[in-house]
Amino acid sequence: MLKRIPAALALVLVLAAAGHAFVRLPLPASQQRHSQSQLQAATVTRTGTPKKAAATATYTPTPNYGDTQGAELYLDGVAVSAGATSLVSGVSWKINKGERVGIVGGNGAGKSTMLSVIAGYNLPEEGTVTVHPRATLGYLVQTAVSGSTRTLKEEAMSQMTAFHDAEAAVAQAEARANVDPSDANLLALERAQALWVEAGGEDVERRVDNILSGLGFQRTDYSRPCTDFSGGWQMRIALARLLLGEPSLLLLDEPTNHLDSAAKDWLMHFLTSYTGTVLLVSHEEELLRAFQCTTVAELRFQALELYRCGYDQFLEQRDERAEALEAAAARQAKERARVQGFIDRFGAKATMASAANSRKLKLEKMTIIEGPQAATKRPHLRFPLPPKVMPELLKLRNASFGYSPAAPLVEQVDFTLTRGTRMVLLGPNGCGKSTVLKALTGILPPLEAGSSDRTLGEGLEMGVFTQDLAQDLPQDQIAVDYVLATVRQKDMSITDQQARGALGALGLMGEKAMRPISALSGGEKARVALSVFALLPHNLLVLDEPSNHLDIGTTETLSEALAEYKGTLVVISHNKAFVEKLKVTHVGLIKNRRLVVEERMLRPTDWAFDTHTGGSGGSGAAAKAAPAKSSSSKGSNKASGGKQGAAVADGGKANYQDQRARFKKVSAAPKRIAKLQLIIEEKEKKAEEYGKKMYHAGSDVAKVMEFSERKEALASEVEALYAEWDELEDLLAEEKGQ
């Protein structure tokens, strides 16, 4: 049975309804011994899309607070899974106070799942995750949406717990002092006011305004209810609320989704000066660079590898590690082949049985070095050839769009979309870009239907990808079943094999294609939606922020597929690098609530609206050894020639000398072999020590290369000694045969 902790000492959890963002205040020292099983369950109201009724669900987010051995966060032997699929295992990791960690990896690698385990929303399959008892933890997931009925400013300030507590304490102290202005009450009021100042009360308005304006809100928005804002803007509300809470341990999962360039730039600058510990999951290389990581953690091939450096250095070190590992694996394979050759050659000889058995044991105990795994196959996407369509695909005449006739977002639109147009719609968030897209697709009807007109061209087949499409998929359906059911609404001939092939080409192969959509990551859900586009031919694609949630590789794949697409294209995106690959022919701008379309390529100034105003050593040894050997051979040939000349004069003497030299060599062979064995064993031990030093050198590439060269030099020496041993064994065998 759960014990109820007294209210004054209870764990304080402030959780956003569907935002999954919370801050935990530290318990008093006397209560920090309580286990997590003693913590009272927190009830969370989870709200769906704006203006829909809230559904209540009960969650028990229980980060494990305890002994972290001085770190802010401690993972010990952690294994994480998604359903029956293992994502990562054997993670032991200390994250110290003030660290800035960038977590990277492909879609479905386990980045979001790892954050949710750290936050206490999921349990690890193995091991423990421990958060420092004095830490406050804030967590923002990719799909965070506020959905609150409070005003924007009230919701944004709702997690400023220290400030609110101090403000309430001042109000209570003032009330007592007004009733009884005694020295004790006046002193209590003075102390309460000092705590209010310490909690940031004097500049709270400045901090709130800095974060809200930085994320793109206007002062006129502050008093609007949160339900007035679209999903993308509610994501910003959840982010503002979390940042104003100032948690000491901040977990951010793709925080730039739905942010325009100005808000991204502001967030980059804000995070660089954030004094707490930050764990950031992102696919945006620009953000990861600006974030100034102290550590990059890469989830790849069901393992987590740490790089104590910034993002650019991580890219270099990852390649260097792969090259060093590949070289070490090749050297070991060569060494194993040589040792096995010795065993095969001498194992049956009585005199060499001991040496052969020793090497056999050595092979059995040797830990196999596996070369770097090949990079995950890059997703593949190709859009089918577009069906034939009339030259004018779509017309809008005298059309105004919005949600209130008194305040249209875009008005008096006169626009004809012609075949072959490749248009990008640009402008800051809130200017009406998504409204224009909804108008083109027919999702949003004109405000004055009687005086406006929307005409579709004969043969039009339109495909629409919205920024929230991946999240709006039926979560209970199996991925391949959803794809098959969707495409068969238009083409009953598409087979199960074709649906699986489309998913597999986008990286959702085998078991992943059979998962419920709810069990997939945000990027994998987007791939499910894209696979529908890969199966059905369209002559018009309308895409709203299609690169959201996609990893770097899939984003590049999508941009390349769109660049090769033969149909008509209309795109909204704040991803400049993505847009620049689309072979744009037209640029659409929203100016003063009017749509202005210009037939031209992109210009650098088009983005101005988004500028925020507020092993070679062995080879060398071999190369050096070869000339010496060659020189020696030439000397031998000359000497031999001399002897042949002497043999003509005195053949008996030369033959005697040769026989005597051979006799001496045969007689000395057993002792020399015994000595060679000791020398070889000594050198092999030294080589093994250098191998261990390479392992312990870790990411110190210079040390790894130094030890590698020394080990390789020893290997060359040992190889030469074995060659001499083989020669002596052959000599003894020949003598015995005679």
URKAKA-V556869 format. One record per residue. N is the residue number from 0. RES is the residue in one letter. OMEGA is omega in whole degrees, 0 to 359 (NA if undefined). Layout:
n,res,omega
N,RES,OMEGA
N,RES,OMEGA
This chain:
n,res,omega
0,M,179
1,L,175
2,K,180
3,R,179
4,I,177
5,P,186
6,A,184
7,A,183
8,L,186
9,A,173
10,L,181
11,V,177
12,L,176
13,V,186
14,L,175
15,A,187
16,A,177
17,A,184
18,G,181
19,H,178
20,A,180
21,F,176
22,V,180
23,R,178
24,L,182
25,P,174
26,L,171
27,P,185
28,A,182
29,S,183
30,Q,185
31,Q,179
32,R,182
33,H,177
34,S,181
35,Q,179
36,S,179
37,Q,183
38,L,182
39,Q,180
40,A,179
41,A,178
42,T,184
43,V,173
44,T,183
45,R,182
46,T,180
47,G,182
48,T,182
49,P,176
50,K,173
51,K,182
52,A,180
53,A,176
54,A,184
55,T,177
56,A,182
57,T,178
58,Y,174
59,T,177
60,P,187
61,T,171
62,P,184
63,N,180
64,Y,181
65,G,184
66,D,180
67,T,181
68,Q,176
69,G,181
70,A,175
71,E,183
72,L,184
73,Y,175
74,L,185
75,D,177
76,G,187
77,V,172
78,A,184
79,V,180
80,S,170
81,A,186
82,G,180
83,A,184
84,T,176
85,S,179
86,L,181
87,V,180
88,S,176
89,G,182
90,V,172
91,S,194
92,W,173
93,K,177
94,I,186
95,N,181
96,K,178
97,G,179
98,E,179
99,R,189
100,V,172
101,G,180
102,I,185
103,V,180
104,G,181
105,G,176
106,N,178
107,G,181
108,A,178
109,G,183
110,K,181
111,S,179
112,T,179
113,M,178
114,L,182
115,S,176
116,V,178
117,I,182
118,A,179
119,G,179
120,Y,175
121,N,179
122,L,175
123,P,176
124,E,179
125,E,174
126,G,183
127,T,173
128,V,185
129,T,178
130,V,181
131,H,184
132,P,182
133,R,182
134,A,167
135,T,189
136,L,176
137,G,189
138,Y,178
139,L,179
140,V,183
141,Q,188
142,T,183
143,A,175
144,V,185
145,S,180
146,G,182
147,S,176
148,T,176
149,R,172
150,T,179
151,L,184
152,K,179
153,E,181
154,E,180
155,A,182
156,M,190
157,S,180
158,Q,176
159,M,190
160,T,182
161,A,179
162,F,181
163,H,178
164,D,180
165,A,179
166,E,178
167,A,180
168,A,177
169,V,180
170,A,179
171,Q,180
172,A,178
173,E,180
174,A,179
175,R,181
176,A,178
177,N,180
178,V,183
179,D,183
180,P,178
181,S,179
182,D,181
183,A,181
184,N,178
185,L,177
186,L,178
187,A,178
188,L,180
189,E,179
190,R,179
191,A,179
192,Q,178
193,A,177
194,L,178
195,W,177
196,V,180
197,E,179
198,A,177
199,G,183
200,G,185
201,E,181
202,D,182
203,V,181
204,E,179
205,R,181
206,R,180
207,V,181
208,D,180
209,N,184
210,I,181
211,L,179
212,S,178
213,G,179
214,L,171
215,G,180
216,F,175
217,Q,179
218,R,179
219,T,179
220,D,191
221,Y,184
222,S,180
223,R,176
224,P,183
225,C,182
226,T,177
227,D,188
228,F,178
229,S,182
230,G,180
231,G,179
232,W,176
233,Q,172
234,M,179
235,R,178
236,I,179
237,A,179
238,L,178
239,A,180
240,R,181
241,L,182
242,L,178
243,L,176
244,G,177
245,E,177
246,P,180
247,S,177
248,L,188
249,L,179
250,L,183
251,L,180
252,D,181
253,E,185
254,P,183
255,T,174
256,N,179
257,H,177
258,L,173
259,D,186
260,S,181
261,A,180
262,A,177
263,K,180
264,D,180
265,W,181
266,L,177
267,M,181
268,H,181
269,F,184
270,L,179
271,T,181
272,S,180
273,Y,188
274,T,181
275,G,175
276,T,185
277,V,171
278,L,187
279,L,171
280,V,180
281,S,172
282,H,183
283,E,183
284,E,180
285,E,178
286,L,181
287,L,177
288,R,182
289,A,182
290,F,179
291,Q,181
292,C,166
293,T,178
294,T,170
295,V,178
296,A,181
297,E,174
298,L,185
299,R,178
300,F,176
301,Q,176
302,A,176
303,L,180
304,E,185
305,L,176
306,Y,182
307,R,185
308,C,176
309,G,188
310,Y,180
311,D,178
312,Q,177
313,F,180
314,L,179
315,E,183
316,Q,179
317,R,178
318,D,180
319,E,178
320,R,181
321,A,180
322,E,180
323,A,180
324,L,179
325,E,179
326,A,179
327,A,179
328,A,179
329,A,179
330,R,180
331,Q,178
332,A,178
333,K,180
334,E,179
335,R,179
336,A,180
337,R,180
338,V,179
339,Q,177
340,G,178
341,F,180
342,I,181
343,D,185
344,R,187
345,F,184
346,G,183
347,A,181
348,K,184
349,A,183
350,T,184
351,M,184
352,A,181
353,S,180
354,A,180
355,A,179
356,N,178
357,S,179
358,R,177
359,K,177
360,L,179
361,K,179
362,L,182
363,E,182
364,K,185
365,M,176
366,T,184
367,I,174
368,I,179
369,E,178
370,G,180
371,P,179
372,Q,178
373,A,179
374,A,179
375,T,181
376,K,183
377,R,178
378,P,180
379,H,180
380,L,174
381,R,179
382,F,179
383,P,177
384,L,183
385,P,175
386,P,179
387,K,183
388,V,178
389,M,182
390,P,179
391,E,185
392,L,188
393,L,178
394,K,170
395,L,182
396,R,175
397,N,185
398,A,174
399,S,186
400,F,179
401,G,182
402,Y,177
403,S,179
404,P,181
405,A,183
406,A,179
407,P,178
408,L,177
409,V,185
410,E,176
411,Q,180
412,V,172
413,D,190
414,F,175
415,T,179
416,L,184
417,T,182
418,R,179
419,G,178
420,T,176
421,R,190
422,M,171
423,V,177
424,L,183
425,L,179
426,G,181
427,P,177
428,N,177
429,G,182
430,C,177
431,G,181
432,K,180
433,S,177
434,T,178
435,V,179
436,L,178
437,K,177
438,A,180
439,L,184
440,T,181
441,G,178
442,I,180
443,L,180
444,P,177
445,P,180
446,L,179
447,E,187
448,A,184
449,G,185
450,S,181
451,S,185
452,D,173
453,R,185
454,T,179
455,L,179
456,G,180
457,E,179
458,G,181
459,L,173
460,E,187
461,M,173
462,G,186
463,V,177
464,F,180
465,T,183
466,Q,180
467,D,184
468,L,182
469,A,181
470,Q,182
471,D,178
472,L,178
473,P,190
474,Q,183
475,D,182
476,Q,173
477,I,186
478,A,183
479,V,178
480,D,179
481,Y,181
482,V,182
483,L,181
484,A,182
485,T,184
486,V,180
487,R,173
488,Q,180
489,K,183
490,D,183
491,M,184
492,S,182
493,I,186
494,T,176
495,D,180
496,Q,178
497,Q,178
498,A,178
499,R,180
500,G,179
501,A,178
502,L,180
503,G,179
504,A,178
505,L,173
506,G,179
507,L,185
508,M,173
509,G,186
510,E,181
511,K,180
512,A,182
513,M,179
514,R,168
515,P,181
516,I,180
517,S,182
518,A,181
519,L,176
520,S,180
521,G,180
522,G,179
523,E,176
524,K,178
525,A,178
526,R,176
527,V,179
528,A,181
529,L,181
530,S,176
531,V,179
532,F,181
533,A,183
534,L,184
535,L,178
536,P,176
537,H,173
538,N,173
539,L,175
540,L,178
541,V,190
542,L,179
543,D,181
544,E,185
545,P,183
546,S,177
547,N,176
548,H,183
549,L,176
550,D,187
551,I,182
552,G,181
553,T,176
554,T,177
555,E,178
556,T,180
557,L,181
558,S,179
559,E,179
560,A,179
561,L,178
562,A,180
563,E,182
564,Y,186
565,K,182
566,G,180
567,T,190
568,L,172
569,V,187
570,V,165
571,I,176
572,S,173
573,H,180
574,N,187
575,K,181
576,A,179
577,F,184
578,V,185
579,E,179
580,K,190
581,L,180
582,K,184
583,V,176
584,T,182
585,H,176
586,V,177
587,G,181
588,L,175
589,I,182
590,K,178
591,N,178
592,R,177
593,R,175
594,L,178
595,V,181
596,V,180
597,E,179
598,E,182
599,R,175
600,M,178
601,L,175
602,R,176
603,P,182
604,T,179
605,D,182
606,W,183
607,A,181
608,F,184
609,D,180
610,T,184
611,H,182
612,T,176
613,G,NA
614,G,186
615,S,181
616,G,180
617,G,180
618,S,180
619,G,179
620,A,179
621,A,182
622,A,180
623,K,182
624,A,186
625,A,181
626,P,181
627,A,180
628,K,180
629,S,180
630,S,180
631,S,181
632,S,179
633,K,179
634,G,180
635,S,181
636,N,179
637,K,180
638,A,181
639,S,178
640,G,180
641,G,181
642,K,179
643,Q,178
644,G,179
645,A,182
646,A,178
647,V,180
648,A,185
649,D,185
650,G,183
651,G,181
652,K,180
653,A,180
654,N,179
655,Y,180
656,Q,179
657,D,181
658,Q,180
659,R,179
660,A,179
661,R,180
662,F,179
663,K,182
664,K,179
665,V,181
666,S,182
667,A,187
668,A,182
669,P,179
670,K,180
671,R,179
672,I,179
673,A,179
674,K,178
675,L,181
676,Q,179
677,L,181
678,I,181
679,I,180
680,E,180
681,E,180
682,K,178
683,E,176
684,K,178
685,K,179
686,A,179
687,E,177
688,E,178
689,Y,176
690,G,178
691,K,179
692,K,176
693,M,181
694,Y,183
695,H,178
696,A,175
697,G,185
698,S,177
699,D,188
700,V,181
701,A,179
702,K,180
703,V,181
704,M,180
705,E,180
706,F,179
707,S,180
708,E,179
709,R,180
710,K,181
711,E,177
712,A,177
713,L,180
714,A,178
715,S,179
716,E,180
717,V,180
718,E,178
719,A,178
720,L,177
721,Y,179
722,A,178
723,E,178
724,W,180
725,D,181
726,E,179
727,L,178
728,E,178
729,D,180
730,L,179
731,L,180
732,A,179
733,E,181
734,E,180
735,K,180
736,G,180
737,Q,NA
